Amino acid sequence: MRDQPVQQSRKPFLYIVVCAAGIAGDVGKLITAAQQAGWDVGVVATPNGLGFIDTAAVETRTGYPIRSAWRLPGEPRPLPPADAIVVAPATFNTINKWAAGISDTLAVGILCEAYGFGIPTAALPYLNAAQAAHPAYRQSLDRLRGMGVMIGSHRPHEPGAPGAAAGFRWEEALELLTPAPGGRA
């Protein structure tokens, strides 16, 4: 019997898509929880989302550059392919563009393609009640659910409410992606 090369089993890879919301600066909580749960993690930020996170800290924690813009032809892919995707915080703007198939940023483009690739995707909405009252938002959530996207339970907060981020459960994203015993996620 010949010696067989040892196959390296790689950790599953999780993309965290970060949108522009005040709570985005806490994405390290989700990164840490995902890594503790056995995921390798890369972050994709919307262009405006970049201003809400500490890019150096996120890149140090994940070991990967944050993606926010498309690669040029011939440039290597900076992240491995995603095994799952979490959008957190998922803003009103991103949810509506994603549901409508408006792929005008790398982040939303990745989300639109994820459906076609069958990549499990979870979203943790974070928006205020005035935005959530708009009929497009409910229609967008319905469309995303119909596409198989798992939507978190965080309730919209009052506009300008202090402490609105206090009840945001970053770990819910991982709970949504974890299959229930004997069934699907």
N, C-alpha and C positions, 0 to 999 in steps of 0.2 A: 504494500500500500504506500502510495506516494504521500509525502507531506502536503497537506492542503493549506493554502494561505488562510490565516485567521481572518475571518470577516469581521470588520468593525460594524457593530450595530450603532447606528446614529440615533440620537435623541430625536423625537418628533419636533418639527420646527413650527413655531407660532409667530405669525405676524400680528403685531399690535398696531392698529391704525389709530393715530391720535389726531383729534380735531381741535379747533381753536375754541377753548373754553377755559375759564379760570381754574377749573379743577384739573386740567391736563398736567399741571406741574407735579401732581401726585402719582403719575403713571408708574413711578418706581415701585409703588405698592403692588401693582399688577405684575410687573416684571419679576419682582422677588417671589411672589406667590407662584407664578408660572415656573420659574426655575426650580423652586422647591418641589413642585409637582412633577418634575422630570422633563420639562420642555426646554428647548433651546429657543431663544427669543431674538427677534429683530423688530425694529420700529420703523413704521412708515408714517410720516406726518403730512397733513395737508400743508400747503405753503404757509397759511396763516397760523396753523398749529405749531409750527417751529418756534414762534415767538413766545409760546406759553410753557416750553419745557427747557430744562437744562441739558442741552445737547451733549456737552462733554460728559456729564454724569451718566446719561443714558447710554452713550457709546461705550463708556468704561464698564458699566454694569453688564451690557449685552455682549460686548466684544465685536460688535458690528457697527458700521456707519448707519446713521439715520438716513433713510431714503425719503426724498421729497420731490425729486424731479426725475423725468425719464432719462434713461441712459442714452448716450449717443451710439449710433451703429458701431459695432465692433468692441464696445466697452464690455468688460466682464460683468457678470451679475454679482452685485455685492452681497446678496442674501441667497441662501438655499431656497428651493421651492417650499411654499407653505403647505403644511399638513392641516392647519386650521388657522382661522383669522378671528381676531377680536377687534371690534371698533369701540374704543372707549377713550374719552367720552365721545359719544356719537351725537353730533349737533343737528339742529333743525336743518341747516343748509346741506350737510352731507347726507342725511337720511333722505331728503327729498330729491337731491341730484342722483343718488344711487338708485332709488326706486324708479326714477324716470330714465335711467340709462345715460345720464349726462356725464361722460367720461372726460371732464376737462382738467383733471389733475391726476397725477400718478396714483394717489390714494384711492380716488373714486374709480379710476381705471382698473386697479387691482380688484376692487370689490365687484365691479361689473363682470370681470373675467372669472372670478371665483365661482360664480353661479354656473358658468359653462364648464368649468373644471370639476364641479362637484365638491369643492372644498368646504368643509363644515365652517360656518360663520356665525358668530354671535355679536350682538350689538347692545351696548349699554347706553341708552339715550340719556342725555343731560341737556335740558332746555327749560325755559320758563313756561308758565301756564298760558301766557298770552300767545306765545308761539305755538304751543300745543293745541290751542283752540282753533287754529287755522285748519280748514278742511283738508288741505293738501297733506298735512302731517298724518292724520288718521288713515287716509288713502295710501300714503307711502308705507306706513307700518303694515297695513293689510297686504300690500303687494309684496313687501319683503318677507312677511310670514309665509305667503303663498309660494315664495321662492325657496322656502326652507330655512330662512334666517331665524335664529333663535334670539328673541328680544328680551332684554332684562326688564326688571320690574320697577325700577326707580321712577317715582312719581315726579312730574314737573313741579318746579318750585315757583313761588310768587316772584315776579320781576323785582330784581334788586334785593331779594331777601337775604339778610345776613345769615351766614351759617348754612346756606343751601346745600353745600357739599357734604355736610356732616353725615347724612344718611346714605351717601353713595357707596355701594358695596362693590369694590373692584373685583373681589374674589368671585362674585356672581358669574362673571364671564367664564371662569374655569368650570364652575358648577354646570353651566349651560352646555359646555362642550363635553362633559363627562357622561358617558352613556349610563343610563339607569340599569340596574341588574336585570338581565334578560330582555333588554330592549334597546332602543336607540336613544340618543341624547334628546 
